[in-house]
Structure formats: structure tokens, C-alpha cells
Amino acid sequence: MPSVSVIIPTYNRASLVARAIRSVQVQTYEDWEVIVVDDASNDDTEQVVRSIEDARVRYVRHETNRGGGAARNTGVRASCSQYIAFLDSDDVWFPKKLKLQVRMMSDTSSSVSVVYCKHIIKNESE
């Protein structure tokens, strides 16, 4: 089992979800899986995710739209990894994100259960 499950909840983000997945695929830390939880999209999200030829990427679908929280919970239930990371389907990660965060979790006491990092907001229409 991979040490990190990256949960990507998505709804009607066919135009963006592949970019989010690619940002995981280029991580310097490679012991991960991606679980994309499609919250009943009615666009081409499923086809986009299934077209990605990477055995570490799994697709799970809700038959009815249940919201982002339910999609995240579905992803967590589908995971068996030591760590869970959440990535929204319209976001991307810098290549060292997982490596740094896994190192932080591994190097700290067992009382630490959450790590987070700074973020950059970029509106591509500007």
C-alpha cells in the first residue's frame, strides 16, 4: 500500500481535474495513490480521469451529488494509506509538497496529526 492517499473530490471539472492529477504525478515523493471521487458529474470528468494511464490513479463515482464533504469521506473510506492528503480538483501542488509534508509528519511526535502549508492564489483570467 502507498503511504499517502491523495483524495481529489470533483464535480463537473473535466477541464481541470487532469491538471490536478498531473501535479501529483510530478511529486518528488512517489509513494502515493490518487483517489478521484466524482460527485455525480454530468460532464466528461469520468472519461478524463479514466484516460490517465497510471495504475496509482483510482476513480470512484457517487451516483447522486452529495457534496464535497461526502466526496472527501468516500475517498478516506477507500484509502488504506498511513497518510491522507486532500487536493481540490481545481488546484495544483508544487513538486516537493508531499515530500516536505510526509517528512514533517515522520519527524515529529505522534501527537501531531495534521500539517498544512502556505498557498498561492492565482486567477488565470487576470
N, C-alpha and C positions, 0 to 999 in steps of 0.2 A: 504494500500500500504506500502511496505517496505520503510525505509528511505534511503537505499543505493541500487543502481543497479550496480552490478559488470558486466562490459562488457568484454567478452572474445572473441576477434576476432581469428579465427583459419583457417588454410588451411593445409590439409594433416598432421595433428598432432594427429592421432588416438592413437599413442603410448604415448603421453604426456598430452593430454587435461584432462583426468580424474585426474591426479595428481594436475593440476592447480585448478580444481573444488574442490577437497578434501581440498586444502589449504584454500579455502573459507569456506567450511563446518565446519572446526575446529576453526573458528574465535571465540574469546571471545565475540565479538559483534555479535548478532544473528539477527538483524533486516535488512536483506538483501535479494536480489534475484540475481541470476546469469542469464545473457542473453548471451548464446553462439551464436555467429554469424559465421556460417560456410560459408566461401567464396568459395563455389563450390568445396569442396574437392572431390577427387576420390579414397579415401581410406575408412577405416571403421570409420571415425570420427563420422558420424551421429549415427551409432549403439552404439558406446561407450558412447556418451552423452545421448542417449535415454535409455540406460541400467541403468543409475543412478537414483535410486528411491528416489527422493527428489522433492517435488512439487515446491520448490523455484528455481529450475533449468529449464530454458526455452531454447528451441532450435529454431533458425531462420536460414534459408538457403538462400544464393544467388544462383540463377540458373547458373550464369556465374561469373567467377572470376573477381572481381572489385578492389582488393587490400585492404590492411589493413585499410587505412583511411576510405574507403567506408564502410567496415565492422563495424568500430567503430561508424560511423554516423548512420548506420542502428540500432545498439544497443541503441544508445541515443534516436532515434526516438521511439523505442519500450518501452522505460522506462517512468515511471511516478513518479519516486522517487525524493526526495529532493536533494540527492547527487548522483554523478556518480563516479565510480572508474573503472579504466582500468587495466586489468591483461592480459598479453600476455599468450598464451596457452602453452608456454614452460617455464613459470616462476611459482614460488610459493611464498606465503606470510607467514611471521611469524604470529603466532596466535593472537597477540594483535594489528596488523596493523590497522584494521578498527576501533577498539575501540579508539585508540590513535588519529587517523586522524579525526574521527567524533567529538571527544571531542575538538580537536583543532579548527575545523570549528564552533562548537557550542559556544565555549568560547571566540571567537574573534569577532571583529566588523563585521558588514555586508559588509564592504568594502573588506574583504578577500574572494576570490572566488576560490583559488587553494591552496592545500597543497601537499607536497611531502615529501619523506623520503630518507634516505641513502639506498644503495643497496649493496649486496654482489654478486660478480660474481664467480660462481663455475663451472668449467668444469669437468664434471663427468668422462671424459676419462683420466684425469690426475691422 
